Amino acid sequence: RLARTVNDSLAGLCRRYPDRFRGFASVPMGYPDKAVDELRRAINTLGLHGLALGDNVRGKTLDAPEFRPVFREADKLGLPVFLHPMTPPGAETLLDYDLVSLVGFMFDNTQAAARLAFGGVLEECPNLKIIVPHLGGAFPYLIGRLDYAYQIRLVCRQHISKPPSYYLKSMYVDAVSFHPPALRCAYDTLGPGHMLLGSDHPFPLGGMERIADSIKALGLAKEEEEGILGKNAAALLKRGRPSA
């Protein structure tokens, strides 16, 4: 009931401001069958534009078998799926210095992206468009290590037929970073077409102007910069407007 209420409200906002907002559906992942039903309603009836998920569901990782029907439905609908970080399991060592938000959320993003790749979700569901915030966590920087593990460790090949870097074509990152070398790594790894402007609003470490300035500091070609600052997201979210 809560997911339905949230989605109804969000669709209403999109209807009132159709040129400003696109909405991502929330679904009750603790009840996968009902999650599939609500996803269909949110997209096909309400006209929302994507799916928002936490990186873990009460500590369960997204490649768990019970969640696969949700990803299959999102794949069938060709949806972008935004992965929002959660407090990672075993975060007891991150309670000081706000390390949960500074470090733990990045760990959660990284683990979720790696598990979707190694767990076979992205191979089974090739139409998914996975948006990993905070510049993809550490995933872009670790991709060489993950690919090498695929070559030398059987356990890393048990669910997939190609190395993890192959599935980067399914992944997008938001450019919430203030470190130009990190932005450049994401640019070199994923390409400018898979980078999106983010804000991290309403959290205090974000700030649209600071993030936009970081992107502009890269000195990219005008077309690439304009893509990251808005056109890439507009293309990714190009779906019909919410229904009345």
N, C-alpha and C positions, 0 to 999 in steps of 0.2 A: 504493500500500500504506500509505503514511503517513497519507493522508486517511482511509482505512478504519479504521486503528487509532485515530486521534483520535476519529472519530465513534462507533465502538463503545464506547470508554471514556466519552465524554460521555453517550451514551444510557444506559450503566450507572449513571452518577451520577444522572441524572434518574429512573431507575427506583427507585433507593434512597431518593431524597428528592423524591418527586413533588409535594409541596406547596411546595417551595422553589426548584426549578430548572426552567428551560426551556432547551433546548440549540439552538444554531445550528450547522449543518453546515459543515464545511470541505471544499472540493473542489479538485482539481488544475487550476487555470485555465490552466496551461501546456499542457494537453491537453484542449481543450474537449469533445470527444466523451466522454472518460472522466469529465470533470467532470459532464456531464449524467447519465451512468449512476450516478455516486456520489451525486448529489443525489437522484435517484429512490429509491435504496436507503436513504439516510439519512432521508428523509421517510416513504416508504411502508412500509418494513420496520422501521427502527429507531424511527420515530415522533418524530424531532426536529422542531423548531418553526420553523426559519428558516434563512437562509443568511448566512454571514459572508464578506465579500470584502475584500481590500485595495483601496485607492483606485486603485492601478496595479499591473500585473502585469509585473515586471521592466522597468518604464518604459513599457509599453504602456497606453494609456488604456482605460477600461472601455467606451467606445462603439466600440471596434475591432470590425469585422464578425465576427471569429472568436469573439468572446465572446457574440454575440447569442443563440445556441442556449441558453446557460445562463440568460439573462434570460427567454427565452421559456418555458423549463421552470418557472422560479420564478414567472412570471406565471400559467401554467397551474395551478400548485399554490396560488396566492394567498398567497405567502410574504412575510413581512417580510425585508428584506435589509439587514444591518448593514454599513456601509462603514467599515472601519478605516483610519485614515491610515497611509501609508507615507512613507519618505523621498522627497520629490519629486525628479524628474529635475532636474539642474542645481543641486544643493544645495551646490555648492562654496562659495558665499558665505554659507552658514548654519552653518559649522563652529564659529564662535566663539560664546560666551555661551549655549550650548545653544539656539541659534536654530532648529535643526531641530525640536525638540519645541515650542518656544514659538511659532514662526511657520510653519516648513515644513509641519508636520502640518496646520495650518489652511489653508495654500495647497492642499495635496493634497485635503482635504475639499471645498474650494470648487471646484476644478477638476473633481473627479469629479461633483459635483452638477450643475454647469453643463453638462458634456459629456453626462450622461444626459438632460438636458433638450434642449439644442441638437442632440444627435446622433440624436434620434428614439426613443431607447430607451423613454422614459416614454410616448410617444405610441403606440408599437407594443404596449407591455405595460402597459395601464392598471390591471391588478390588483396591480401591484407596490406594496409599501409600503417605501420607502427610508428607513432610519434613518441620519442623518448626525450623527456625534458632535460634541462641542465646540461645541454650539449651532449646528451647520450651517456651521462655518467662517465665512466672510464672506458666504455665499450670501444670508441674509435681508437683509443691509444693502446688497447690490449689486443686488437684484432689479429696482429701478426702472431702473438703468443697463442691465441685461440686456434688459428689456422695450423700452426705447427703441432699443437696438441692433437688436432684432427688427423694429422699425418702419422703420428707415432703412437697414439693411444687408441686401442680398440674401443674403449668405453665411449670415446668421443665420436665414434662413427656408427654407433648402434642404431640411431634413429634418423640419420641423415646420409645423403649420398654425395653431398658437396661440402666444401669447407665453409665455416661460418661467414667468411667475407662474401660468399655468394649471396647470402641473404641480406646483405646491406641494401640491396635494391628495394627491399620492403621497408626500410627504416628511414625515418626522418628525425632530425633533432631540432629543438628550439635553441636559439643562440643566446641563452642566458649565461653569459660569461663575461668577465671583465679582463680577460687575459688574452691578448692578441695571438700569442703562439698556440694557445689551446684552440682558439677559433680557426687558426690556420690549419691545425691538424685535422679538425672536423671537415674543413673545406677540402683538404687534400684527400681525405679518406672517403667521404661520401659524395663530394661534388656540391657545387652551389645550389643545384636544384633540389637538394634534400635538406637544406637549412631553412629554418623558419624563424621569424621574429617572435620573441617571447617577452613576457613582462615580469613573471614571478609574482604578480599582484595577487593578494594584498600583502605579501610577506616583505619584511623590511630589507632583505638583501637584493630585491629586484629594483625596478626603476626603468621604465621604457626609454627615457632619454639617455641614460647611461649605457644601456644595451645597444641602442641605435648608434651611439657615438663609437662604441667598440667595433661595431660592424663597419662603419664608415672609415675607421682608422686602418682597416685592412688594405685600402686602396684598390678595391676590385673594379672591374669594368662596370660601367653604369648599368648595363642590363642585368648583370649578376647581383649587384647591390640592390637594385629595385626588386629583384626576385626575392631576396632574403627579407627585405623590409616589408613585403606584403604580397607580391604577386604569386609567390610559390604557395602560400597559404590559401589565397583565393582560388587557385587552380585545384588544390587538394580538396577544398570544401565545396566544390561546385556541384551542388545538388539542388533539387527543387525546394521552394520555400515551404515553411510549415503550413499544414492544412488548416482550414477554418474549423 
